[in-house]
């Protein structure tokens, strides 16, 4: 496919990096430094304003199959997609953050020439809200229209998860596919040992979540939540958690913003103050919180707020990280999970572009879980997938006739299967060939 991307920030760079090997990708950005970064990969780069119709035509928009408008400016993205639609592009996707334009993570706007509008802040808020299903959960991503779950949780000493991997007995249709230790994700081997404070990544059928929660001795759900930062992510997150009935406190440093969100969040205690003020955190009993979300727009403030909450004994700490390169650093120094809005938005965009298959990026963009569709005449049909996988990949689950199953050592892939594989980038090229 011919894909035109406008905007070479976190989202644009991630999407271009994922697509350039198999597609003809062109990227437009007015920032010279962002354009220079793209020289690392084999894409055509044009420096300029993406809302300029003449520049879009020069970039080949008339021949494009898809245009992804993911600059940091909502209006530029919308105008770019409208122009592209009038010039014959059939699929247009715009990144939009203004709540006057969008109130769902992903919305259709075909009446004005946009196939999809996608909101990074809402996508991230939904992602964060799902981590509250049980106390130790750090990530919960739904796959295959909700039939499959990808979960990351923190292991405590008193659970049945500590010890040799071979000795751990999981519920049916549940499999460990990754171990995150101090920010480093590895594919589990038979002789691996799960240690306290490890983050375990597993894939499972959605229906086994209650059994898994019971196995982890976590029947009681999280109730007390503090949010540091009342920007769009903080506001959307608080709105979502109000619907779920949580006991909420939100700290925001800007008094005017506090008044704005207080009018809309009737069940949240709004505190005008600095989330990095240790006196305020002590006064508001941050140590009693089940979860603290640090979601301001500044990485440094989020890191400091997170570390103070950790020092004051908050149970679980999840932080926003605007630069994906900082994810590993945050998790290394004590943040339970760091989430990049660019990364989760890039995953959502890739899912739309690839055509319904799920793509989830883990560990600072170095590892991905991909939902491969076994189509007619694919090289993998009829073969034992365990023997075909590259060494840097692990098979998670197979969805056959709509039913999830953990495959055994003799599993042969059939036409119509959906296959969930976790892989390092080094193994992704071979995987794509198997399913081509």
Secondary structure as GFF3:
##gff-version 3
##sequence-region A 1 436
A	DSSP	beta_strand	2	6	.	.	.	ID=ss1
A	DSSP	alpha_helix	10	19	.	.	.	ID=ss2
A	DSSP	beta_strand	24	29	.	.	.	ID=ss3
A	DSSP	alpha_helix	32	37	.	.	.	ID=ss4
A	DSSP	three_ten_helix	38	40	.	.	.	ID=ss5
A	DSSP	beta_strand	44	47	.	.	.	ID=ss6
A	DSSP	alpha_helix	53	58	.	.	.	ID=ss7
A	DSSP	three_ten_helix	61	63	.	.	.	ID=ss8
A	DSSP	beta_strand	66	69	.	.	.	ID=ss9
A	DSSP	alpha_helix	74	86	.	.	.	ID=ss10
A	DSSP	beta_strand	91	95	.	.	.	ID=ss11
A	DSSP	beta_strand	106	109	.	.	.	ID=ss12
A	DSSP	three_ten_helix	110	112	.	.	.	ID=ss13
A	DSSP	beta_strand	114	118	.	.	.	ID=ss14
A	DSSP	alpha_helix	120	129	.	.	.	ID=ss15
A	DSSP	three_ten_helix	130	132	.	.	.	ID=ss16
A	DSSP	beta_strand	137	143	.	.	.	ID=ss17
A	DSSP	three_ten_helix	144	146	.	.	.	ID=ss18
A	DSSP	beta_strand	148	154	.	.	.	ID=ss19
A	DSSP	beta_strand	163	164	.	.	.	ID=ss20
A	DSSP	three_ten_helix	165	167	.	.	.	ID=ss21
A	DSSP	beta_strand	174	181	.	.	.	ID=ss22
A	DSSP	beta_strand	184	186	.	.	.	ID=ss23
A	DSSP	beta_strand	193	194	.	.	.	ID=ss24
A	DSSP	beta_strand	199	205	.	.	.	ID=ss25
A	DSSP	three_ten_helix	206	208	.	.	.	ID=ss26
A	DSSP	alpha_helix	209	215	.	.	.	ID=ss27
A	DSSP	beta_strand	224	228	.	.	.	ID=ss28
A	DSSP	alpha_helix	232	243	.	.	.	ID=ss29
A	DSSP	beta_strand	247	252	.	.	.	ID=ss30
A	DSSP	alpha_helix	255	262	.	.	.	ID=ss31
A	DSSP	beta_strand	268	272	.	.	.	ID=ss32
A	DSSP	alpha_helix	278	283	.	.	.	ID=ss33
A	DSSP	three_ten_helix	286	288	.	.	.	ID=ss34
A	DSSP	beta_strand	291	294	.	.	.	ID=ss35
A	DSSP	alpha_helix	299	311	.	.	.	ID=ss36
A	DSSP	beta_strand	316	320	.	.	.	ID=ss37
A	DSSP	three_ten_helix	324	326	.	.	.	ID=ss38
A	DSSP	alpha_helix	327	332	.	.	.	ID=ss39
A	DSSP	beta_strand	337	339	.	.	.	ID=ss40
A	DSSP	alpha_helix	341	354	.	.	.	ID=ss41
A	DSSP	beta_strand	359	362	.	.	.	ID=ss42
A	DSSP	beta_strand	367	373	.	.	.	ID=ss43
A	DSSP	alpha_helix	385	388	.	.	.	ID=ss44
A	DSSP	beta_strand	393	400	.	.	.	ID=ss45
A	DSSP	beta_strand	403	405	.	.	.	ID=ss46
A	DSSP	beta_strand	418	424	.	.	.	ID=ss47
A	DSSP	alpha_helix	425	434	.	.	.	ID=ss48
###
